[in-house]
Structures are given as C-alpha cells and as structure tokens.
Amino acid sequence: MSATARTLWSRTLLLCGAATAAVLLGGGRAPILPLPFSLPAALATATILYAALAHRRPTLAIALERRVAFAAKAVYLALHSAAEEVLWRWFVLGAIAARDGWLAALLLSTLAFAASHARGQGWQGLRVHALTGLAFGAIFLVTGRIAASIVAHIAYNVLVAAEAETDVDRQPVNEHTHRNATVPGPEPPFVAELRGVHKQLGSTRALSDFSLQVHRGEILSLLGPNGAGKTTALNILLGLRHPDAGRVALFGGAPHSRRNLQRIGVTPQDVAFPPTLTVREIVDFAAAHYPAPDPTGTVLERFELDLLARKQCGGLSGGERRRLAVALAFTGRPEVVFLDEPTTGLDVEARRTLWQEVRSFADSGGTVLLTTHYLEEADALADRIVVMNHGTVAAEGTVDEVKARAGKARVVLTESPRPALLEPSDEVLPASGRFECLVDDPAVFVRRLVENGASIEGLQVAPVGLEEAFVRLTRDPT
C-alpha cells in the first residue's frame, strides 16, 4: 500500500472513530431547547449562516453527472465535521467551560477555532471562521447536545460543497470560506483579470497590488526576470493559488468553476507524465475532460507528434515532452490558453512551429496568455506586453510602446565620434566594425555631431530593441 493510501485510510478511520464517539457521547448538559427542536434549530442555523456568508440562497441542484462524486464528498465532509465538533465543542469548549464558564468558553474556543482554520487566508478568512465557530458553539450550548452542532456543521459544509459544484460563476469557495458571489450576466470585458492582488510566499512578496487584464482575442505576453511573479500571477488566475488580497476573475467568475475550466487550456512550467502511458493515451485522457475536443489524430498531427503516438512518455526527450504538454493545452478547443514558458527546451524549428499554432489560434478568435524568457518570442507573437518586476507592473502596452518606455533610441554610425561629443547619459554598446549608442534624443545627438564636424556616415536611427527595453525596465535602481 502506498504512503498516500495509508494516509487516506488512517485519516478516514480517525474521522469514523470521532464520529462514533460523538454518537456514543450524546450530550452533556441540560438543554435550553427540548430535543424535538434541537435538530431543526441546527439546520436553521446552518442555512442562515450559509446565506449570510455566501449572499445567496442555498441550493443542492447538482448536475446529474456529478451527483455520485458529490455524494462521496458529502460523506467525507460529514465525518470531518463530526470529528471537528467533538474536538472543538465537546472537548475544547467543554474543558474551558468547566473552568471559566460558558460565555468565556464560547469566546475562547471560537477564537482558537478561527485561528487554526484561517491560516494564510487573511482577515476575511479569520472573520468567516470566527462566525462559523461561534454559530456551532452557540447551537451546542443552546441545545446541550453535540449532535446538534454536528448536524449544523455538516449541513453548512454540504451547502458550501454544493455551491462549488454548481456551474454558476462566482468567486472561489472552499470549506467554510465564502467570497462575494457574482450574478451571472453578459460576458465580461476581460476573459481574465487580476485586480489589486497581493500574494506573500514565505518571506517573499510575490505580488504587490498587481493588476492584469486579458482582453478577448489578444496574445498577451508576461515578461520579467526570474522571481518577478509571472508564474504566481498565472497560478492565481488558474485557481491554483489564492490571493492574500484583491480580486481574481476568469470569464468574470471563479477560476474553480467547472464550466470555466472547460473553456481554457494550460501548459504549466513544469509537467510530468506517467512514464508507461503512450503519447496517444495522454492526449485521449486530456480530451476526455472536455465536452467537444479535437480528434486525437488531429492534435498529434498539428504538433508533429503523430510519429510518437505509440511511444511511452518515459522514453520521450525533453523537447518531445514539451511539445506534448503544449499540445494538451489546445486539445479541448479552448477559448483561452495559458502558456507558461511553453518553448523551453525546444529547438528553433519546433519553436517556430509552435509560434504558427499560437498565431493561428489567435487569428481564429482565441486568446493567449504567454509567459516567456525568449524576448524574440514575445516580439514575434505578442499583441500586448506586460513587463513585471518584483511583483509589480514595470511597463505595459504594445511592443512598440514598451520599447518607447525605455526612453532611449539606438544610433548607429560607421565611425566612432569623439568622446567629448557624448553625454554622460549616452550608453555605448559593444559592436564590431561600427559604433552603436543608446541616446535620449537622437535628433539632438545627430545635430551635435554635425555642428562639430563629426562623420555621420552610415547613420541609422531606430527604437531600442525589446531586449534592451526589457533590461532597462527591470534594472534595479542603484
């Protein structure tokens, strides 16, 4: 048995034991409410609590194809809720109450419950867990029965799980935690959006008040040095990480929405495939998650994987694995594709083939968010560029606009001018057989050369390249 399986079995047995203990223990106080009213009061508490935090009426309208999976999830949540109530209400609240009284016990146990559950979720998470803990503790005190708080906890968690299973677009939810729901309506102006997002990873501020809008039908390239926050921003958009603060929306709603997930394709920065499965089996598996995917043969041919269809993934080269990872992003006929360093490890020919596929996808109405370290890739593909540095936006606009933001122009001459004709802000570039310089105002620079009789043979004036603009925009101040 694997370590993961042993962990799951041990956790399940622990939860079953806790639930059994709750049933056997029954209750320990004289109830304020008589027994016939305890369970209805618990259900009412859970419903009101859910409606107040989710800002919507409860629903259990789970799609038919997901009801079996939801039932399994509900059983686990019931066991988990029972175990937590035995711990936090029966033992913690009861132990404190014996020493400090019921009011103090309710407050202290609620604060402990909230603090243990809201780690990494900020003030919003602490507030929500404090309210749920307070409600479950209160129903236990009012009814005098642990079964009542267990029922309230189970009902609340099942309602939250049902919300996550519906196809209504809204902010992400997880157990106990709600964010304001959004009302379904017309398609939003942005297919993906981050607004004022903050994210702390350990001691590193990965994103700081970061905002990003992805417009429909564009190829947007995120550029930045290592550690700039590109992958973190992408992971938050995909729902793989939660922001500490700020708003995240995919198609105007939650990244976790099943309907939204079926509208996107993703190539992560790091990907691994089961070594014994063939390339065709991997594509078939990915296609099974979409309602109307491209035929597997078409996908294999488009990305030049048809000759590798029967090859096991364990025998693929690094470039072949990368081509397969990119192909999977397009398998489900997505509306938006997120590509995180898609051409890393590809040779020049394979890279240009991928460029053609990306451009063809965008020309047909698709949207692409691309992170890359290959500046020529962004220059060749991107309709718009966002340059990131230290978790913030350093520059944003078209390729030409970003180049202009660098504040320099390139001047090329056959002969080098006298050093006295150069300004301190002029940057001489290394060049073989010619003179190249980055200047603030090329017209003033050329006028100065002419007035001083310097040679202007072979004069060329052009905007800086994307690489030079990138270096200037991400350079740390000294």
N, C-alpha and C positions, 0 to 999 in steps of 0.2 A: 504494500500500500504506500502511495506517495505521501510526502510530508504534507502537501496541500490537502489530500483526502483525510489524513489523520487529524489535521487541524479542524476541518469542517465537521468530522464526526464527533470530535471531542467537544466542540462548541455546541453542536446540536444536543448532545447528551447533557451538557451543563444546563442548557435552556430548558430541556424537558424536566430535569431534576428540580429546577427553580419553579417551574410552573406547577409541578406536582406538590412541592412544598406549599405553594400559595393555596392550592385547593385544600390540602390537609389542615393547614393552619386556620383557615376560615377567617375569623375576625377576632379582635381582641378588646373591643370597647363596647359600651352600651351605646347603640346608635341613636342619633337625633332623629333620623328618618326611619320609619319602620321598614322591615325587609321588603315588602311588595314594591316600595318606591325607590329602593336603592339602585337597581339596575337601570330603570328608566331615567333616573337622575344622572347616572353615569353616562348614558348615551346622549342625553340632552347636553351635558357639559362638553362632551367631545364635539358634538355638532356645532354648538355655539362657538367654541374655541376655534374650530377649523374655519368657520365662516368669518370670524373676526380677523384671523391672521391671513387667510387667503383672499379675502374680499370677494368671495363668490359663494354661491350655494353649493352644497355637497352634491357629488354625482358619483354613481357607480356604473356609468354607461361605458363599460369596457367593450371594445370590439371583439367579435366572436373569436377571431383567430388568436387573440391574446389572453383569453379567459383562463386557459389551463395554466399558463405561465404566471398569471396574476394570482391564481388560487394558491400556487406554490409559494409565491412571495408573501401572500397574506398569512399562510400558516407559519412561516418563519417570523414574520412581524408579531404574530400573536405570542409565540414563545419568547421572543426577545422582549416584548412589552411586559409579559408576566414576570420574567426574571428581573427586569429593572424595577418594577413596582415592589417586588419582595425585598430587593436591596434598599431602594431609596425610601419607600414609605414604611414597610413593615419593620425593617431593622434600623435604618438611619433615623427616620423621623421618630419612630417609637423609642429608640435609645435616648435621643436628645430630650424627648418629651418627659421621660421618666425623671430626668434631672432638672430641666429648665422650664417645663410647662409646654402646653400645646402650641401657643402662639409663637414663642421663641423657637420651638422645634420646627414649625412650619417655615418660618423665615430662614433659619439656618440651613435646613435641608434643601430648600428651594435654591438658595444661593450656591450651595455645593453642587446640586444637580445641574444648574445652568453653567457653572464654571467648568465642570467636567465634560459637558457636551458641546460647548461653544468654542472650543479651542480653534484658533485660526479663522473664525467666522466674523470677528469684529463685533461692534456694538449691536448690530442688527441681530446677529445670532444669539448674543447674550440675552437680549430683550425677549426674543421668541422663546428660548428655552426657560427663561425665568417665568414667563406666563404659563407655559405648559406645565412646568413643575409645580407652580403654585396651584393650578387648577386640579391636578391629580392629587396633590397633598390635601387640598381642601375637601375633595369628594371623599377621600378616605376618612378624614376627621368627622365630616358631617354624617356619613353613613355608618362609620365604625367598622367597615368591612373592607378588607384588602381586595376582595373580589370586585368591588365597585370601582376602585381605582384601576384595577387591571382591565376591566371592560372599557373604561374611559380611554385608557392609553391605547388599547388595541383598536378601538373604533377610530380614534384620531389618526393613528398611523395608517390604517387601511384607507381612510379617506385621502390622506396625503399620497399614498401609493397609487390610488385610483386616479388622482389628478395627474400624476406623472405619466400614466398610461394613456391618457386621452390625447387626441390629436389637436386639441385647442392650443394655439400658440400663446405662450406666456413665459414669464421669467422662470429660470430653472428652480426646481424644488428638490429637496431631499428629506429624509426623515426628520420630522419636527420643524424644518425650516421652510418658510414661505417668503417669496418676494411678491411685490405687487403684480397681479395678473394684468394682461393686456387684452382688450376686447378685440376679437377678430374683425378685420375690415379690409379695405383696399390694400394692395401690395405697397409696402413702404418705399420711400425714395432710394434707400440703400439696401442692398442684399445682405450686407453685414456691417455692423457698426460697434465700435468701442467708444464710450464717451466718458471722459474723466476717470479712467481706470487707474487704480493703484494696485501694485502687487509686490509684496515683500517675500523673498525666498531666502530664509535664514537671515543672515546679516546683510544680504544684498537687496537693494531696491531695484527690482527688475523693471518695473514700470512706474512712472510718476506722472499722474494727471495726464495720461496718454489717451489721445482721441484719434480714431481712424474711421473713415467711411469708405466702403467699397461700392462703387456705382455699377449698376447693371450694364453688362456688355463690355466692360473695360478689362484690360490687363494691367493690374496694379502690382508694382514690384516694391517689396520692402528691402531696403539696403541698410547696412550698418555693420560695424566691426563685431567681432566675437564678443558676446556679453551685452550687446546693445538692447536686447529684449525682443528680438524678432520672433523667436520660437515661442516665448512666453505669450506674446500677443496672439499668435496663431492658436496656441493651445486654449486660451481663454475663449476665443471665437468659436472653437470647436467643442467647448464644454468640458475639455479635459482638465482644466483648472478653473477655480472660482476666483474672481477678483476680490481683493480686500475691500474695495470701494469702487463706485462707478457703475455704469450700465453696459451690458453686453446684449446684443440682439443679432439673431440670424433670421433673415426674412421677416424682421420686425418682431420676432418672438424668441422662444427659448432654443438654444443650441441642442438641448436634450430632446426636443420634440421629435417623435418618430417620423412624422411627415417631413420635417425639415432635414433630418439626417438622410432621408431617401432622396433629397434634392441636391446633395453635394457629393463630391469625390475628393479623396485626400491621399496625398503621398507624404507620409511623415519623414522626418530627417533620418531616423533610424528605424529599420524594419527588418524582421526576421521571419523566415518561412519554415514550416515543418520540413525537415530535410528529406523525408521519404515520399512526400506528395509531389506529383508532377506539375509542370507549369500549367497544363490544361486543367488539372484538378483545382489548382489555386484560383484560376480565373472563374471556373464554374462555381466555386464556393462563394467568391465575392459577388458574382452575378445573382446568386440566389437571394441576396439581401435587398434586391431592387425589384420594383414591380414590372418594369419593361426594359431590361438590359439589352445591350448589343449582343448579337450572337458571339459565342466564344471564338469561333473561327475568324470573325471579322476583327475582333480585338487583337488576336495573335498576329494577324497579317498586318494590321496598322502599325504595330510597334515592333515588327520584324522578329516575332517570337514563334512563328509557325514552325520553323525547323527545330525549335526547342520544346515543342508541345509535350513530348513524351519523356522529356528529361526530368529527373528528380531534382528538386530545388537544392538539395545538398551538393549537387555537382555543378551548380551554376557559378560562373565567375562573378566578381563584384559588379562589373558593368551590366551583366545579364540580369542579376538580381535587381539592379536599379531600374532597368527597363521594365521589368515585370511590375515593380512597385508603382511606377508611373502609369503603366497600362491599367492597373486596377482602379486608379482614380477616375478613369474615363469609362469604365465598364458599364456602369449603371445609367448611362446617358444623363449625367448630372446637369444642373443649371449653373452651378458654381463649382470650381475646382480649386483646392488649396494645395499648393506645391511647395514643400519645404526643402530647399536645396535639391531640386529634382535631378540635376545633371551631374552631381558629384560622382566622380569615377567613370564617367562616360568619355569615350574618345570623341574626336572632333566630328566625325561623320554621324555618330549616334546622337550627339548633342544637337546637331543641325536638323536631324530628322524629328527630334522632339520639338524643336522650335516650330517646325512646319505644322505639327499636330496642334500645338498650343495656339498658333495664329489661326489655323483653320477652325478650331473650336470657337475662338472669339469672333471670327468673321460670321459664324453661323448663329451668333447671339449669346454664346456662353460667356461666363465671367471667370476670370482667373486672378487669384491672389498668389503671388510668387515671391518667395524669399530666395536670394542667391548671393553668392560671393563673386560670381563672374559678372563683372560690370559690363562686359560686351554683350552678355545675355540680356541684361536689363535694357541696355541701349538699343538692342535689336528688336525687343519684344514689347516693352512697356509703353502703354499709353500715358501712364502717370507713375511717378516715383515718390515714395516717402522714405527719406533718409532718417534713420534712427541713431541716436547716440545717448548712452546712459539712460535708457528707458523713456526718452522724450523725443519729440519730432524736431530734428535739426533743419529740415527743409522738405518742401512738398510742392509738386507741380509736374508739368511735362518735363521730358528730358532736357529740352532747351531752357526751360525756366529754372530747373535745378542747376544747370551749368551756369546760367546767368547769376544765380545766387552766390556763386563762388566769388564774384566781384572782380574777376580777372579776365584778360584776353591774352591769347597767345600771339606773339610776334616772331616771325622767322626772317632771318637775313642771311645772305651768303657770307658776309664778313662781320666780325665782332666789332661793335662800336667801342670807343674809348671808355674805360670805367667811369670817368668823370661825367659821362652823359647818362649814367644810370642813377635812378633814385634808390634810396635805401629800401623802399617797398617793392622794387622790381626783383623778381625771382628768376635767376638764370638757370636754365635746365640743361642737364648734360645732353649733348648732341654731337654726333660725329660728322665733321665736314661742313657744319653750318652753326649759326647762332640762334638759339631759341630762348625766349624770355616771356614770363608772365608779367603783365603790366596792368595797372589800374585803369588807365585811359590811353588806348592805343593811338588816338589822334594826337594827343599832346606829346606822346613819346616820339612819333614819327616827325612831328613839327620840330621837335628839339634836335633830332638828327639832321634834318635838312638845314636848319639855321646854323648849325655848327659844321656844315660841310661833310658830314659823315656819309659813307656809302649806304644807299638803300637798295642795292642790287639784290634781286631775288626776294623782295619784300612780300610777305604773306601775313595777313591778319585774320584770325579766326577765333571763335569762342574756345574756351578751355574744353578739354575732353571730360567725359563723365568721371573717369578715374581721378583726374586732377581735382575736379569739383568735389568728389567724394572725400578725398584726403583732406582738403581744406575745411569741409563742413564738419568732419568728425575729428578734427585735430583738437586735442585737449589744450586749453589756454595755458600759456607758460608765464 
